[in-house]
Amino acid sequence: MKLITKNTDYAVRALCYVAGVSNYVATKKIAQETKIPLSYLRRILDQLIKNGIVESKEGISGGVKLIKKPSSIRLSDIVKIFQGNIQLTECLFRKKICPNKKFCPLRKKLRRIEKSIEKEFQKITILSLSKKGRKDERKNVLQAM
């Protein structure tokens, strides 16, 4: 069981990098800085473009940039794009063919855990994961002292 797949991890890493730049960033530059294989990154970015998270521009000053603010891009959104709904198990009750569906001792507990994880993922934004977000958090903590 993986809570975060490689695709989701790469997408988050790429988005955190792009969040720290105000202009378009070349895909090759993102790949170099994040250590994501270029061909893999292109597929990730295609999905992010299709889902309205980033936009792309061709040419010398082209690349990708965020369409949305980093504070409005949630980890739960990225997980849904690359993994679908959070699932802790490939249990047959999801497919509604499990003969033990009504009596399964785990079903409700697993759903409750999945909902809890979903709720936590909704709290995490690209801003909070990016360097800028972490700097802002540290600054707020220092100001509170």
N, C-alpha and C positions, 0 to 999 in steps of 0.2 A: 504494500500500500504506500503510495506516495501522495502526500498532501499537495505538494507543488511539483509539477513536472518540469522537465528541462525547458520546454517551450515557454512556460510561464516564467521560469527563472530568467531566461534570456530576455524575454519581453520586459520584465521589471528592470533588469540591469540596463537595457537600452533606453528605456523611458527615463530612468534616473539620470543617465548621462545627458540625454537630450534636454531634460528639465533644467539643467545647469547652464544651458546655452540659449541666448535670446534669438539667434538667427538660425537659418537652415544649417544642418550639420551633414556632411558627406557620410554616406553609409560606410564607406571604407574607414573613415576616422572613428566612427562608433565601434566598428568591429575591432580595430586596433586597441582602442582605449578600454573596451569591456572584455576583450579576449574571447569574443564570440566569433566562430567561423563565419566568414563573409556570406557564403551561400546560404547558411542557416539563418543568418540575420536578415537577409533579403526576404525569406519566406515569413519570418516573424513580422517584419515591417509591413509586408503586404496585408497580413491579417489586421494589423493595427490601423492601416489606411482604410481597409474595407469597413472597419468598425468605428470610424470617425474619431480615432484617438490622435493620430498624426496625419499630416499631409506631406506630400512630396512635391519637389520642384526639380525639373531637369536643368542641366547646364552647369557652367563653371561655378556659379554661386548657389547651386542647387543642393539638394539633400532632403532631409526630413526635419520637421519641427512639430511641436505639439500644437494641436488645435484647441484643446481644452487646457485649463489651468491645472498645474500639477496638484493643487489642493482638491480638485474635483475628480481626479482619476483615482479610483479606489482599487485596492488589491482584489476585491471581490469581482470587479468588472473584468480585470485581466484574467483571473482564474476562469470566469465564465466563457470568455473568448476562446481560451486555449484548452480548457478541460471540461467545460460544461458545468453542471451543478456539482457541488462537493459531495463526494461519495467515499465513505470509509470502507465500504465493502461492495463486492459485486454480487450481493445477495439476490437470490431469485425473487424475493418479494417485490423488488422494483419492477420486475417484468410481469408481475401479477399472475405468475404461474406456479408459485410456490404452494404446495399443498399444506404447508405449516404456517401460512401467512397469519391466520387469526390467532394462533397460539404461540408464535415465535417469541421467546423471552427477550431477544435482542432488538427486535424491530423498533420499538418505541424509544429505547435507550439510544440506539444508533442515530435515529432521526433527531433526537434532542441534542446529541453531541454535534451532529452535522450543522444544525441550526445555530448552535453556539459558535462554532468555527466560522460560519458564514457571517455572523454578527461581528465577530472580531475582525475578520477580513474587511468588512465594510468600514471599520474605523481607521484602517491603514491606508494612507494616500501615498502617491508618488512623491509629493512634497515632503512628507515625513520620512521617507526612505532616502531621499536625495541628500547630497552634501549640504545644499542650501537649507533644507528643512532641518537637518540635524544641527547646523550652526544656529538657526533660529531657536531651536529647542534649548540648546546650551545657553544662549543669551537670555532666554526667559527664565531659566533656572537660576542663573547668576543674578539677574535683576530681583528675583524673589528673595534672595538671601539677604 
